[in-house]
């Protein structure tokens, strides 16, 4: 029996969090899931925090409540997300050149991964918009959504975004 999976996206305005939520939601739907998604967007310049959530299930999702995510995508580790508040045994992907190591992550049995999404975004997109790189990393760690569906959801985006997605897939560690 498949249960609801929740994904949390955390970043700053201008990093493509809202777009990542939309793309991942579309790909999940194309992969046969029922989907709910929403974003809480700080209005203003690029420094305001943005949070987005995607819930998927094989059965209709009746709850509109935001549950603690099973997967965390941290676009900006300077946001100060406290590992003590993260769901036990969840998966966290950090935008960081180094693997995140913390006694709290270990104690809570959080599987922490990292990908240098900022550097890859600057290389491929010439801007700090790490959304497609982070989606590539998520695609590697969550194989219930097909690569075909994720790339179909990205249709219409510049070719550089597809290259960045592939680099995120390969670069997550």
C-alpha positions as CSV (number, residue, x, y, z in Angstrom):
1,X,0.0,0.0,0.0
2,X,1.4,3.4,-1.0
3,X,1.1,6.2,1.5
4,X,1.2,10.0,0.9
5,X,4.7,11.4,0.3
6,X,5.4,15.0,1.1
7,X,8.2,17.1,-0.4
8,X,9.3,20.4,1.0
9,X,11.2,23.0,-1.1
10,X,13.0,25.8,0.9
11,X,14.8,28.7,-0.7
12,X,14.8,32.4,-1.4
13,X,12.8,34.3,-4.0
14,X,14.6,34.2,-7.3
15,X,16.0,30.7,-6.9
16,X,13.2,29.1,-8.8
17,X,11.5,27.3,-5.8
18,X,8.0,28.0,-7.1
19,X,9.0,26.8,-10.6
20,X,10.5,23.6,-9.1
21,X,7.3,23.0,-7.2
22,X,5.2,23.4,-10.3
23,X,7.5,21.2,-12.5
24,X,7.7,18.4,-9.9
25,X,3.9,18.5,-9.4
26,X,3.3,18.2,-13.1
27,X,5.8,15.3,-13.4
28,X,4.2,13.5,-10.5
29,X,0.7,13.9,-12.1
30,X,2.1,12.6,-15.4
31,X,3.5,9.6,-13.5
32,X,0.1,8.6,-12.3
33,X,-0.1,10.3,-8.9
34,X,-2.8,12.5,-7.3
35,X,-1.0,15.7,-6.5
36,X,-1.4,18.8,-4.2
37,X,1.1,21.6,-4.4
38,X,1.4,25.1,-3.0
39,X,4.0,27.7,-2.3
40,X,4.4,30.4,0.3
41,X,6.1,33.2,-1.4
42,X,7.8,36.2,0.3
43,X,6.9,39.3,-1.7
44,X,9.8,41.4,-2.6
45,X,13.4,41.0,-3.7
46,X,15.6,38.0,-4.0
47,X,16.3,37.7,-0.2
48,X,12.8,36.7,1.0
49,X,12.3,33.1,2.1
50,X,10.1,30.9,-0.1
51,X,8.6,27.5,0.9
52,X,6.8,25.1,-1.3
53,X,5.2,21.8,-0.7
54,X,4.1,18.9,-2.9
55,X,2.0,16.0,-1.7
56,X,1.5,12.9,-3.8
57,X,-0.4,9.6,-3.4
58,X,-1.9,6.9,-5.6
59,X,-5.3,7.6,-3.9
60,X,-7.1,10.9,-3.8
61,X,-5.6,13.3,-1.2
62,X,-8.3,14.5,1.1
63,X,-6.2,16.4,3.6
64,X,-5.3,20.0,2.8
65,X,-2.9,20.2,5.8
66,X,0.8,20.7,5.4
67,X,2.5,17.6,6.9
68,X,6.2,17.4,7.7
69,X,8.0,16.5,4.5
70,X,9.5,13.1,3.8
71,X,11.9,14.8,1.4
72,X,13.5,18.2,2.0
73,X,15.1,20.2,-0.8
74,X,17.1,23.0,0.8
75,X,18.0,25.5,-2.0
76,X,19.6,27.9,0.5
77,X,21.3,26.4,3.6
78,X,21.6,29.9,5.1
79,X,17.9,29.9,5.8
80,X,18.6,28.3,9.2
81,X,16.3,25.3,8.9
82,X,16.8,23.4,12.2
83,X,17.4,19.7,11.8
84,X,15.7,19.2,15.1
85,X,12.4,20.1,13.5
86,X,12.9,17.7,10.5
87,X,11.0,14.5,10.3
88,X,12.9,11.5,11.5
89,X,14.1,9.1,8.8
90,X,13.5,11.7,6.1
91,X,15.7,12.6,3.1
92,X,17.3,16.0,2.8
93,X,19.1,17.4,-0.2
94,X,21.2,20.5,0.5
95,X,22.6,22.9,-2.0
96,X,26.1,22.7,-0.8
97,X,29.5,21.8,-2.2
98,X,30.2,19.6,0.9
99,X,28.1,16.9,2.4
100,X,26.2,18.2,5.4
101,X,27.3,16.5,8.6
102,X,25.6,17.2,11.9
103,X,25.1,15.1,15.0
104,X,21.4,16.1,14.9
105,X,20.9,14.7,11.4
106,X,22.6,11.5,12.4
107,X,20.5,11.2,15.7
108,X,17.2,11.8,13.8
109,X,18.3,9.3,11.1
110,X,18.0,11.9,8.4
111,X,19.6,10.8,5.1
112,X,21.5,13.9,4.1
113,X,22.7,14.5,0.5
114,X,24.3,17.4,-1.2
115,X,24.8,18.9,-4.6
116,X,26.6,22.0,-5.5
117,X,23.6,23.5,-7.2
118,X,24.7,27.1,-7.1
119,X,28.0,26.4,-8.9
120,X,26.2,24.2,-11.5
121,X,23.6,26.9,-12.0
122,X,26.2,29.6,-12.5
123,X,28.1,27.3,-14.9
124,X,25.1,26.2,-17.0
125,X,22.6,29.0,-16.6
126,X,24.9,31.9,-15.8
127,X,22.6,32.8,-12.9
128,X,22.0,31.5,-9.3
129,X,18.7,29.7,-10.2
130,X,19.4,26.1,-8.9
131,X,15.9,24.7,-9.3
132,X,16.5,22.3,-12.2
133,X,19.7,21.1,-10.5
134,X,17.9,20.4,-7.3
135,X,15.1,18.5,-9.3
136,X,17.8,16.4,-10.9
137,X,19.2,15.5,-7.5
138,X,15.6,14.6,-6.3
139,X,15.1,12.5,-9.5
140,X,18.0,10.3,-8.5
141,X,16.9,9.9,-4.9
142,X,13.1,9.4,-5.6
143,X,12.6,7.0,-8.4
144,X,8.8,6.8,-8.3
145,X,8.6,9.7,-10.8
146,X,10.1,8.9,-14.1
147,X,12.8,10.9,-15.7
148,X,10.7,11.0,-18.8
149,X,7.9,12.8,-16.8
150,X,10.3,15.2,-15.2
151,X,11.8,16.2,-18.6
152,X,8.4,16.4,-20.2
153,X,7.4,18.8,-17.4
154,X,10.4,20.9,-18.3
155,X,9.4,21.1,-22.0
156,X,9.7,24.7,-23.3
157,X,12.6,25.5,-21.0
158,X,16.0,26.4,-22.5
159,X,18.4,23.5,-23.3
160,X,20.7,24.7,-20.5
161,X,18.1,23.7,-17.9
162,X,18.1,20.2,-19.2
163,X,21.9,20.1,-19.0
164,X,21.7,21.5,-15.5
165,X,19.1,18.9,-14.5
166,X,21.4,16.1,-15.8
167,X,24.3,17.5,-13.8
168,X,22.2,17.6,-10.7
169,X,21.3,14.0,-11.2
170,X,24.9,13.0,-11.6
171,X,26.3,15.4,-8.9
172,X,24.2,14.5,-5.9
173,X,26.3,12.7,-3.2
